[in-house]
Amino acid sequence: MPRLPEPRGAASAALFAALRRPPGALDRLPAPDDGEDLQLALYCCYELHYRGFDGVDAGWEWDPGLLGARAGLEARFEAELLELAGPPGPPPEPAEIDAELRALMAADDGPSLSRHIEREATLEQAREFVVHRSAYQLREADPHSWAIPRLWGAPKAALIEIQADEYGGGRPDRMHSALFARTMDALGLDPTYGAYLDRIPGVTLATVNLMSLCGLHRRLRGAIVGHLALFEMTSSIPNRRYASGFRRLGCEAATPFFDVHVTADAVHESIAAVDLAGGLARQDPALGADVLWGARALIAVEARWAERLLAAWAADESSLRAERGAVLA
């Protein structure tokens, strides 16, 4: 298990101090100092539902005081998401979900990290990109899997079909998280789960927190379906570019993870759009609005993240936080 990271403000400092004690010692958290503090505190609250932290009692996962404090952090984050992506609109016609998702894809004019990695990135920038993505890819599929018991019938079957590939079809060495760990190792990075948490900025943690927020709340099951659907629909081409970029940089050993996604996500695209997202809307038409909101929220947080990375690189600066040494190893 990873260790607790260094705090980034009053909220994360109070949270980590409580987590070092037995459960039951948390009544409330102070307001986060800024976005870094908010996203780190929320990420660590969610991590208690994944692998947890070294030295932190597992009883904290369902501690009422912690859940109450987490709800306060979530309210701030949801307000931020509503500002970024707007509120859910009226439910679309269930038969139009596929077309609506493709319209969102077509309208997305956010900056393209994949083109930068393919054509221009230095090796150090490419390695930084992998460190950012490690916050999600080393647990790939897990946030979306929270939706499995919240669905039934055809949408559930579609989700499980997608997730089965993500988990390697029963082969541990083919799990996408394992493939990503090998990508990190090939680039001279530490593939240990949580190794770079102190270096990963809040704008990146927000992309992962969005998945955990939607996956862990049944009321947001439509949003996590929309998130996954658009995630799969927009994955194949960028992963082809990432693979091309790493080959350009002479890092062939880092490409299998991206190559697998070129093939797998091309297959998943129709399943995600028609059977999963469309199937859920046909089953419960009112959830169609949340499906599209989850897709819009994905676009918004990913665009903000890409803008931040590209701006740092354009200024010849690192896109990572400088804590605990400025050299990746």
Secondary structure by P-SEA (a helix, b strand, c coil): cccccccccaaaaaaaaaaaccccccccccccccaaaaaaaaaaaaaccccccccccccccccaaaaaaaaaaaaaaaaaaaaacccccccccccaaaaaaaaaaaacccccaaaaaaccccaaaaaaaaaaaccccccccccccccccccccaaaaaaaaaaaaaaccccccccaaaaaaaaaaaaccccccccccccccaaaaaaaaaaaaaaacccaaaaaaaaaaaaaaacaaaaaaaaaaaaaaccccccaaaaaaacccccccccccccaaaaaaaacccaaaaaaaaaaaaaaaaaaaaaaaaaaaaacccccccccccccc
